[in-house]
Amino acid sequence: MRISKNIVGVAAIAAVAFTVGRLGLPLGNQSTAVAQDQGEMKMTPEQEAWMKAAMPGKHHQYLAALVGDFTADVKIWMTPDSEPMQFNGTVSREWVLDGHFIKETIKADSDMGPFEAISYIGYNNLDGQYESIWLENTSTAITSGSGNYNAETKTLRMMSKYRDPATGHLITTWNKADLSDPYRETSVGYQTGADGKRFKNFEGVFERKQ
């Protein structure tokens, strides 16, 4: 992931300006707080905290393995004893918003017809966790998730919840993505069933396009 000095500078100024606004400093003090001696920045501890929270770091770099174009072979189980639904399509991921988040675009053909989805994933410096949102053409809900990354095994684990349309109950899902192979990503997911027990509901293989 490349972050230019220009981006760093803009982010720093934005963080300072936002913090100054929150602190309610008079306009005359703002220029003093933002820059001295032709652009040399002098920040308060509060402003430095905002600056640190705003900048992508090593946890964002772990996500670089996700970036690229992939073919997708996915199976989804609705219940423990059901036959899996098959999805075949493409996944495209790219950095957006100056390297703060990854945007994922999914297009596939399935047993239910054309499937499309968009998701975003990033790392929240303040809460110390990975976070994601998911939107698709088969639901009106926006699903959010959170999780962690194991740098030794190169696995990303995420947990989310969605409401079951049939029962109205919240369903918990878990997903583990193995990012150790730069050319082949595998993912497996689980969810709670009607009996409260966990079962495998997702299996995906993503091959990087050459």
PASE-481153 format. One record per residue (C-alpha): residue in one letter; x, y, z; residue number from 1. Coordinates in pm, 1 decimal. Layout:
<drenkes>
(a, (X, Y, Z), NUM)
...
</drenkes>
This chain:
<drenkes>
(m, (0.0, 0.0, 0.0), 1)
(r, (145.7, 336.4, -103.4), 2)
(i, (67.1, 653.9, 89.3), 3)
(s, (218.5, 969.1, -58.7), 4)
(k, (357.1, 1259.2, 143.7), 5)
(n, (81.5, 1472.7, -2.5), 6)
(i, (-183.9, 1244.2, 144.5), 7)
(v, (-9.7, 1250.1, 481.2), 8)
(g, (5.1, 1628.4, 473.9), 9)
(v, (-360.1, 1669.2, 374.7), 10)
(a, (-469.1, 1422.2, 641.7), 11)
(a, (-265.9, 1605.0, 902.9), 12)
(i, (-413.1, 1941.2, 813.7), 13)
(a, (-764.9, 1796.0, 806.8), 14)
(a, (-716.1, 1635.2, 1145.8), 15)
(v, (-582.6, 1956.7, 1294.4), 16)
(a, (-857.7, 2168.8, 1140.4), 17)
(f, (-1127.3, 1933.0, 1263.1), 18)
(t, (-981.5, 1919.6, 1612.9), 19)
(v, (-941.6, 2296.4, 1629.2), 20)
(g, (-1305.2, 2329.2, 1531.2), 21)
(r, (-1410.6, 2088.5, 1804.7), 22)
(l, (-1204.9, 2276.6, 2061.6), 23)
(g, (-1372.4, 2600.4, 1961.7), 24)
(l, (-1050.1, 2799.3, 1924.2), 25)
(p, (-1084.7, 3152.6, 1787.5), 26)
(l, (-1004.4, 3190.1, 1421.1), 27)
(g, (-690.7, 3386.9, 1503.2), 28)
(n, (-547.0, 3093.1, 1700.3), 29)
(q, (-620.5, 2838.1, 1430.9), 30)
(s, (-346.8, 2952.1, 1194.8), 31)
(t, (-97.2, 2946.2, 1481.9), 32)
(a, (-198.6, 2591.8, 1580.5), 33)
(v, (-190.4, 2461.0, 1223.4), 34)
(a, (136.4, 2593.6, 1090.5), 35)
(q, (443.0, 2796.2, 1181.4), 36)
(d, (758.8, 2882.3, 987.4), 37)
(q, (628.7, 2810.4, 637.9), 38)
(g, (426.4, 2498.2, 705.8), 39)
(e, (595.1, 2345.5, 1010.9), 40)
(m, (306.7, 2203.8, 1209.2), 41)
(k, (274.1, 2247.7, 1586.5), 42)
(m, (3.6, 2025.8, 1726.8), 43)
(t, (-144.4, 1984.4, 2070.4), 44)
(p, (-164.2, 1632.9, 2224.5), 45)
(e, (-532.4, 1623.6, 2130.5), 46)
(q, (-453.5, 1708.9, 1769.6), 47)
(e, (-176.5, 1446.6, 1759.2), 48)
(a, (-426.9, 1187.3, 1882.7), 49)
(w, (-664.1, 1274.6, 1598.8), 50)
(m, (-376.0, 1257.1, 1352.8), 51)
(k, (-271.3, 912.2, 1475.5), 52)
(a, (-627.1, 780.6, 1462.7), 53)
(a, (-674.3, 904.4, 1105.7), 54)
(m, (-371.2, 740.4, 944.1), 55)
(p, (-363.1, 386.9, 796.3), 56)
(g, (-95.1, 165.6, 951.0), 57)
(k, (34.6, -190.1, 963.6), 58)
(h, (-310.3, -337.0, 1024.1), 59)
(h, (-429.6, -185.5, 698.3), 60)
(q, (-127.6, -329.0, 518.4), 61)
(y, (-235.4, -680.5, 613.7), 62)
(l, (-542.8, -626.7, 399.1), 63)
(a, (-330.5, -577.3, 85.6), 64)
(a, (-356.8, -952.5, 18.5), 65)
(l, (-726.5, -898.1, -58.7), 66)
(v, (-665.8, -647.2, -338.1), 67)
(g, (-703.7, -764.9, -697.7), 68)
(d, (-939.4, -944.3, -933.9), 69)
(f, (-1051.1, -1300.6, -859.4), 70)
(t, (-1277.4, -1572.7, -991.2), 71)
(a, (-1514.4, -1700.1, -724.3), 72)
(d, (-1653.4, -2047.5, -654.8), 73)
(v, (-1889.6, -2028.3, -356.7), 74)
(k, (-2129.4, -2266.7, -183.0), 75)
(i, (-2393.5, -2155.7, 68.3), 76)
(w, (-2602.4, -2376.5, 295.4), 77)
(m, (-2927.8, -2231.6, 431.2), 78)
(t, (-2976.2, -2510.1, 687.1), 79)
(p, (-2751.9, -2792.6, 814.3), 80)
(d, (-2929.3, -3058.6, 607.8), 81)
(s, (-2994.9, -2859.8, 288.8), 82)
(e, (-2818.2, -2891.2, -44.6), 83)
(p, (-2574.4, -2604.0, -104.4), 84)
(m, (-2652.7, -2323.5, -344.2), 85)
(q, (-2377.2, -2266.3, -599.2), 86)
(f, (-2240.2, -1923.8, -689.5), 87)
(n, (-1986.2, -1869.4, -969.0), 88)
(g, (-1861.7, -1524.2, -1051.5), 89)
(t, (-1597.6, -1258.6, -1001.1), 90)
(v, (-1467.0, -1053.4, -711.2), 91)
(s, (-1283.9, -723.0, -755.3), 92)
(r, (-1118.8, -541.4, -464.0), 93)
(e, (-942.5, -204.2, -460.2), 94)
(w, (-816.8, 56.4, -214.3), 95)
(v, (-1043.0, 360.9, -180.3), 96)
(l, (-1038.1, 686.9, 17.8), 97)
(d, (-659.4, 722.2, 12.7), 98)
(g, (-587.3, 372.1, 136.5), 99)
(h, (-822.6, 380.8, 434.8), 100)
(f, (-1063.6, 110.6, 313.9), 101)
(i, (-1096.5, -168.7, 58.7), 102)
(k, (-1402.8, -176.0, -164.5), 103)
(e, (-1517.6, -519.6, -280.6), 104)
(t, (-1749.5, -570.1, -578.2), 105)
(i, (-1905.9, -912.6, -635.9), 106)
(k, (-2095.6, -1033.0, -941.3), 107)
(a, (-2212.7, -1392.6, -976.2), 108)
(d, (-2464.8, -1630.5, -1125.6), 109)
(s, (-2649.8, -1848.8, -878.7), 110)
(d, (-2939.7, -2090.6, -845.1), 111)
(m, (-3149.0, -1786.6, -749.6), 112)
(g, (-3041.1, -1578.5, -1048.8), 113)
(p, (-2791.2, -1291.4, -1088.8), 114)
(f, (-2624.3, -1189.8, -763.9), 115)
(e, (-2446.5, -861.8, -690.8), 116)
(a, (-2292.9, -726.6, -372.7), 117)
(i, (-2069.9, -445.8, -249.8), 118)
(s, (-1871.0, -445.5, 70.9), 119)
(y, (-1615.3, -228.2, 246.4), 120)
(i, (-1354.9, -339.4, 496.9), 121)
(g, (-1099.7, -148.1, 699.8), 122)
(y, (-924.8, -129.3, 1034.6), 123)
(n, (-1056.6, 95.3, 1310.7), 124)
(n, (-750.9, 240.5, 1487.0), 125)
(l, (-957.3, 363.8, 1779.7), 126)
(d, (-1139.8, 40.4, 1860.5), 127)
(g, (-853.4, -186.5, 1752.6), 128)
(q, (-1055.7, -411.0, 1523.7), 129)
(y, (-1131.9, -481.2, 1158.3), 130)
(e, (-1475.7, -364.9, 1048.5), 131)
(s, (-1688.5, -429.5, 741.0), 132)
(i, (-2024.3, -351.5, 586.0), 133)
(w, (-2207.5, -563.3, 327.2), 134)
(l, (-2483.7, -472.7, 79.0), 135)
(e, (-2642.2, -704.1, -177.7), 136)
(n, (-2921.2, -711.0, -436.9), 137)
(t, (-3114.7, -983.0, -249.9), 138)
(s, (-3166.0, -785.1, 71.9), 139)
(t, (-3258.6, -436.8, 192.4), 140)
(a, (-3038.1, -473.1, 501.4), 141)
(i, (-2688.0, -338.9, 556.3), 142)
(t, (-2488.1, -600.7, 745.5), 143)
(s, (-2192.1, -493.9, 958.0), 144)
(g, (-1914.7, -711.0, 1097.8), 145)
(s, (-1599.2, -692.1, 1305.8), 146)
(g, (-1299.5, -913.3, 1370.4), 147)
(n, (-924.2, -959.6, 1387.9), 148)
(y, (-623.7, -1071.4, 1183.9), 149)
(n, (-362.5, -1329.9, 1283.9), 150)
(a, (-32.0, -1219.5, 1129.5), 151)
(e, (133.2, -1559.0, 1192.0), 152)
(t, (-130.5, -1771.7, 1017.3), 153)
(k, (-242.0, -1489.3, 783.4), 154)
(t, (-607.7, -1548.5, 860.1), 155)
(l, (-879.6, -1286.7, 887.6), 156)
(r, (-1170.7, -1371.4, 1118.6), 157)
(m, (-1494.9, -1173.0, 1110.4), 158)
(m, (-1822.5, -1198.8, 1299.5), 159)
(s, (-2154.3, -1042.8, 1201.1), 160)
(k, (-2526.0, -1065.7, 1269.5), 161)
(y, (-2829.6, -1050.8, 1043.8), 162)
(r, (-3202.0, -1084.9, 1102.7), 163)
(d, (-3366.1, -1404.3, 976.3), 164)
(p, (-3665.3, -1301.5, 758.2), 165)
(a, (-3852.4, -1622.2, 848.9), 166)
(t, (-3826.1, -1592.8, 1228.0), 167)
(g, (-3721.0, -1233.5, 1292.3), 168)
(h, (-3439.3, -1362.3, 1512.1), 169)
(l, (-3083.1, -1233.8, 1494.1), 170)
(i, (-2845.6, -1488.7, 1343.2), 171)
(t, (-2474.5, -1481.5, 1428.6), 172)
(t, (-2224.2, -1570.1, 1157.0), 173)
(w, (-1848.9, -1634.1, 1170.6), 174)
(n, (-1609.3, -1630.1, 876.8), 175)
(k, (-1240.9, -1722.0, 847.7), 176)
(a, (-1044.7, -1621.8, 537.8), 177)
(d, (-706.2, -1782.2, 473.3), 178)
(l, (-485.4, -1522.6, 300.0), 179)
(s, (-158.1, -1717.8, 319.3), 180)
(d, (-155.5, -1801.3, -53.5), 181)
(p, (-129.8, -1485.0, -267.4), 182)
(y, (-293.0, -1660.9, -563.4), 183)
(r, (-566.0, -1862.0, -392.8), 184)
(e, (-782.9, -1736.3, -107.2), 185)
(t, (-1007.8, -1980.5, 78.1), 186)
(s, (-1287.7, -1889.9, 313.7), 187)
(v, (-1522.8, -2085.5, 537.6), 188)
(g, (-1819.4, -1957.0, 735.1), 189)
(y, (-2052.3, -2078.1, 1008.5), 190)
(q, (-2380.7, -1960.6, 1155.7), 191)
(t, (-2621.2, -2054.4, 1432.6), 192)
(g, (-2909.6, -2276.8, 1327.3), 193)
(a, (-3268.0, -2289.1, 1452.3), 194)
(d, (-3156.6, -2523.4, 1729.7), 195)
(g, (-2891.8, -2275.9, 1845.3), 196)
(k, (-2605.9, -2495.5, 1723.9), 197)
(r, (-2335.6, -2381.6, 1485.7), 198)
(f, (-2317.3, -2529.1, 1134.1), 199)
(k, (-2112.1, -2457.7, 821.4), 200)
(n, (-2305.5, -2228.4, 589.9), 201)
(f, (-2034.9, -2092.9, 359.6), 202)
(e, (-1740.3, -2219.0, 160.4), 203)
(g, (-1552.9, -2009.8, -95.8), 204)
(v, (-1248.5, -2042.5, -318.4), 205)
(f, (-1113.0, -1728.4, -486.4), 206)
(e, (-849.1, -1768.0, -756.9), 207)
(r, (-648.7, -1461.0, -851.0), 208)
(k, (-674.2, -1373.2, -1219.0), 209)
(q, (-338.6, -1377.9, -1398.3), 210)
</drenkes>
